[in-house]
Amino acid sequence: MDWKTEYKPFLWITGFFIFAFFLPLENLQFRQSIFDGLALAKWYAREHVILCLIPAFFIAGTIAVFVSQSAVITYFGAGTKKWISYVVASVSGSVLAVCSCTVLPLFSGIYQRGAGLGPAVAFLYSGPAINILAIILTARILGMPLGVARVVGAVVFAVLIGLIMHYLYRREEGQKAAAQLAMPTEEGDRPFWQTAFHFFVLVGILVFATWGESAAETGLWAAIHAQKWILVILFGLLLIYSLIHMLKIPWWQPVTGALVVMLTALLLPGKVLIIFSVAVVALGVILSFNPGEPAEWMSETWGFTKQIIPLLGAGVLVAGFLLGMPGSSGGIIPDHWISNLVGGNSLQANFFASMVGAVMYFATLTEIPIIQGLIASGMGQGPALALLLAGPAVSLPNLLVIYHVMGLQKTLIFLVLVIIMATISGMIFGAL
């Protein structure tokens, strides 16, 4: 037997044996942590994947197929004027009410289409961080000072992190800009308004399908939430129009799909996830059986799904095991440790809040009640801001995906920049 070739299987078997032998299953906290990891994965699958990630995958596929590379380079390219690329990146992120995981397919799409590292990273941060609805609710629930500090910090962060990343990799970005200048200009097959219309229809479905319930019983946000599914249906009808007139799919196919969805809604009233899933399956079948751009769109969408979903699943399990479900005390790291470490406005408290925010997963808007509870337990205003700036923008699941898109070095630098800037912002805000 040649041990030079067999040592890896030996190490794997030995490692698994040691892991299984010393599993502390008799420890209640360990067992609860396993349960919380599985519970978070279940909650994520039921509440987040179908309504958030799947529409995002289709949007990423749209970017890959229908948005020309020259258009991406025009606004996000390495050689684009910085004030244009970073303003567009920040504004693009602010219109999407997405979390750190849902923005990943969109980031991957524009980065692979030739976006410069700086603007792409600015978009990656701004998507979940510069969330208009979250900022408004932050000001309303946690107070106006925190709301204003959050929006100012998020805008400044998006630009600064992008600029620093661009500077650190300026040689690589310079080579990319030179290569982009040498690229031939792509001629679009259809008017720009058609592509824009198709894109924003999908964004509309994503935004309103994931529109969270307002804390107030009355007002604009509550009114929008009450009508969210009517708005999703309207955008769905616009999608049918786009499939027929933009993609030239025979009219009877989208109409048949719509009838199947309507029949499901009649047979299973109120089962939103099932109805939405049927709509997604119908769209996937229609695209798959129409050659050309429809099939290519489906292929790109499936490619993003294969790349991202397994990594997110693993990351959610680990995050749940370490920190538990939001609002529970089931993680292997006890909640009272965190509460004790983020009290006051010391450097340690701000740094720890930034670190926790960088690995903990926050769905859109869930960070607000979590921080509200931590403030009630003694969390300082500075660490609260640090967690608000680091938490929604970064998480362990999305870091795993970013690593596969940008590589280990860029991912670590991005993470370190977020933690450092969140810590400094918390220190300044806490001292005011």
N, C-alpha and C positions, 0 to 999 in steps of 0.2 A: 504494500500500500504506500502510495506517495503522499506523505503528509504535507508537501508543498501545495498540493491541490485540494487536500481534504480539511485543511485547518479552518476554513470559513464555515462549512457545515458543522464542524465540531464546536466552534465558538457559538454559533446560533443555537444549537441544541443545548449546550451547557448554559448559555444565558437564559434561555426559556425555562430550563429546569430550576435555576436559582430564583428566577422571578416567581415561578409558580410555588416553589417551596416556601418562600418567605412572604407570600401574600398575607397581609394582616386582615383577613376576612372577619376575624373575631372583633375587630375594632369598629364600633358603630359609626364613627365619623368617616372612616374609610368607605364603609358600605353606603353611607348616605351620599358620599361624594360620587361614587359610581352611579348611584341612582340619579343624582342631579345632572351628571354628564349626559346620561341617556334621556332624561326629561328635557334638558335644553335642546338636545338633538331632535326630539319629537316635536317640541314646540316650534323649533326653527323650520322643520319640514312642513308642519301644518300651517303655520302662520306667515312664513316668509318666502319659501321657495316658489310656491305656485303663483302668488300674487306679485311678488317683487322680482325674484331672480329670472323667472322664465320670460316676462316681458323685457327685462334688461338684456337677456341673451338675444332675443329677436332684434332689439335695437342695435346691439353690437354687430349682429349679422347684417343689418341694414347699412351700417357704416362701412363694413368690409366690402359689400357688393355694390351698393348704389351711390355711395359718396366717393367721388373720384379722389385718387391720391393727390392730385394737384390742388383740389379744394382743401384737403386737410393741411397740406404744406403751406397753402396761402395764409391760413390763420394760425396754425400751430407749428409750422415748420421751424427747423433749427435756424434758418436764416431770416425768418420773419422779424419785423421790428418788434422789440420787446413790449412796447406799450400796447401794441395790437394783440399779440399772442397772449399776454398775461391778463389783459382785460377780458378778452373772449373766454379764456379758461375760467376766470372767476365767475363771469356772468353765466356761462354754460352750467357750471356747478350749482349756482344758486337757484336755477329754475327746476331742479330735480330734488324732490323730497325723498332722498335715498339714504341708506346707511352705508357703512364702510364696505360691506360685502356687495351690495347691489351695484355700486359704482364700478366694480372691478371689470365686468365685461366691457363697459363703455371705455374705460381707461385702456384696456388691452386693445380694443378696436382702433382707437386713434393712434396709439403708440405704434402698433404694427403697420398702420397706414403711412407712417413717416413723421408723426408729430415729434417736435423737439423734446428732449428730456425735461427741460425746465417747464414749458407749458403743460406737458402731459402730467407731470407731478403736481403742478398747481391745480389742474383739473381734478386729479386724484384726491387731493386734500379738500378742495372747495366743495366737491359734490356732497359729501355728508356734513361738512363743517359749516358751510355758508347756506344753511337750510332756513329759508325765510320763516316758515311756520314754526320751526323749533326755536328760532331766535325770539319770535313774538311771544311764544309760550314761556320761554325762559324769563323774559322781562315781566310777564304777568304773574308767574307763580313764584319765581325766585327773587324777583325785584328788578326794578329798572336798571340800577347800576350793573348788575351781572349781565343783563340783557345787552346793554350798550357795550360793555367790555367784551362780551362774546363776539358780537358782530365786528367790532374793530379788530380784535385779536385774530379772528378767522380770516378776514380780508388781508391783513398784513402778513399773516402766516403763509397763506397760499402764494403770495407774490415772493416773499423772502425765501421760502423753502425752494421754490422753483428757480429763483435767481442763483442761490447757492449751489444747487445741484448742477445748473448749467455751468457755473464758474468752475466747479471741481472737475467737470468732464468737458471743459471748453475745447480741448484738442479733438476729442471724439466728436463733439457737436459741430466743430468746424469742418471736419471731414464729411459729416453727414450733410451739412449745408452745401458744401461744394458738389457732392454727389447729386443733391436735389436740383441744383442749378443746371446740371447736365442732363437731367431727365427730360424727355420729350413731353410736351403738354398734351394731356389727355382730352380728347374731344368727347363731350357728353352725348349720350344717345337720346336724351330727353331734356325738356326744359327744366331749369333749376327748381321752379316752383313745384313741380310734381314730386321731386325727391324731397324737398323741404316739407311738403304737405304730408307725404307718407311718413317721414321721420317724426313730425310733431303729432300725428295721429297716434303713433305707438307710444310716444312720451305721454300723451294725454291719458291713454289707458293705464300706463304705469303709475302716473301721479294720482289719479282718482281712485284706482283700485286699491292703492295703499294709503289713502287719506285716513289718518287716524282720527279717532273721536276727540272732539274738543273738550277741554275741562269745563267750559261754560255751557249751560243749557240753552242759551240764546246767543244771537250774534251771527256774524258772517260765517265764521268757521263752523259753527254748529249747523248752520243752514246748508253749507256745502256738504258736510258729512251726511246730512239727512238725505241728500239727493245724489250721493256719490255713485250709486249703481245705475241711476238713470243717465248720468253723464258718461259712465263706462259704456253703456249700451249705445249712446249716441256716437261715441268715438268708434265703437265696433262697427256701426253702420257706415261710418266714414272709411273704415279700413276695407270693408267690402267694396265700396266705390273705388278705392285705390287699387285693390287687387284686380278689378275688372278693367279699369281704364289705364292704369299705369303699367301693370304687369301683363295685361292682355290675357288673363285667365278667363276661360269660358264662363259666362255669367251664371250658368246653372250650378256650377260647383260651389262658389261662395254662398249662393242662395240656399242650396241644399244643406251646407254646413250650418248656416244660420237657423234653418228649420229644425235641424237636429238639436241645436243648443236650446231653442225655444221649447221643443218637446221635453227636453231634460228639465228645464225650469218649471214646466207645468207638472211633470211627474214628481219632481223633488223640490218643491218650493222652499226657499230659504237655505238650501244646501249650496252656498256660494262657491266653496272650493271645488265641489264636484262639477257644477255648471261651468265654472271657469276652466277646469281641466278638460272638459269635453270640448270647449271652444278651442283650447290650445291644440288638442289632438286633431280636431277637424282642420285647423289651419296647417298643421304639420303634414297631414295626409294630402291636402290640396297642393301644397308647395312641392312635396316630394314627387308627385305624379305629373308635374308640368315641367318639361325640360327647359333649359336655359336659365334665365335669371331667377325664377321661382325656386328651382331645385338648388341652384347655387346659394341662394339666401338660406335655405333650410340646411344645407351642408355647413355653411359658416356658423350658423346658430348652434348646430350640433357640435361643431368643433370647439366653440367656447364652452359649451356645457360639459363636454368630456374633460376639458382642461381644468375647469374651476370647481365643479361640484365635489369631486372626491377630496380635494384639498380643504374646501370649506367644511365638509362633513367631519374630517379628522380634527380640524381646528376647533370646531364647535364642541366636540366631545372633550377635548383637552381643556378648553376654557371652562366648560361646565364642571369638570372634575376638580379643577383648581379653585374656582371662585363660586361655583354653585349657580343655581337659577337666580335671576334678578329678584331681590326681595326675600330670598331664603338664606338660611345659614348652613347649607349642606355641603359647601365646598371644602376641600381638604385644608384650605387656608381660612380660618375662622373669620367671620365678619367683624368681631370685636377687635381683632388685631388691626384690621384696616381702619376702623373708627378711631382707635387709639393713636394710630400713626399719622392720621391726617388732621388731628386737632391743632388749632392755632394757625399761625402763618409763617412757621419756620421754614428754612431751606429744606430740611428733611421732610416736612409735611408736604410741601409743594412738589418735591422731587418724587416722593412716594406716590402721590396722587397722579402725577404724570405717568409713572411706571405702570400703575394699576390700570389707568385709562388706556395705555398702549397695548395691553394684552386682553383686557376684558371686552366682551362683545356687547354692544348696545344696538338694539334695533332703533329705528327712527323714533325719536321723542321719548324713548324709555329712560334715557339718561336723566330727564328732568325729575320724575318722582324718586328715582334712586338717590340723586344728589339732595333732593328735598329731605329725604329720610336721614341721610348722612349729616346734613347741616343740623337737623334736630338732635342728632347724637353727639354734636360738638365739633363738626367739621368747620374749619375756618373758611372765610370768604376767598382767600387766595387759593388754597387747594381746590375749592369748588370750581373756580375758574380754570385752574390747570386741568382738572378732570374733564370739564366741558370742552376744552380746546383739544385735548389729546384723545379722549374717549371715543366720541362719535366718528372721528376721522381715521383711527387706526384700531386694529384688533388682531389678536393672534390668528384667526382664520384668514383675514385678508393679507396678512404679512406672508403667509405661506404661498398665496397666489402671486403676490407681487414679486417674491423671490423667483418664481418660475418665469415671470415676464421680464424682469430687469436684471436678475442675477443677485447673488448674495451681497456683494459689496455695496451696490446702489441701495438695496433694501435696508441694510444696516445703517447706512448714512441717513436715509430718509427717516428711519425710526429714531435715530439719535437726535436729528434736528427737531423733530416733533417734540420729543421729551424735553430737550434743552429749552426750546422756546416756550413751551407750556409752563415749565418751571419758572423761568424768568418772568413771564407774564403774571403768574400767580404771586410771585414775590412782590412785584410792583403794585398789583391791585390790592394785595393784602396790607401793604404799607400805607395806602391812601386813606 
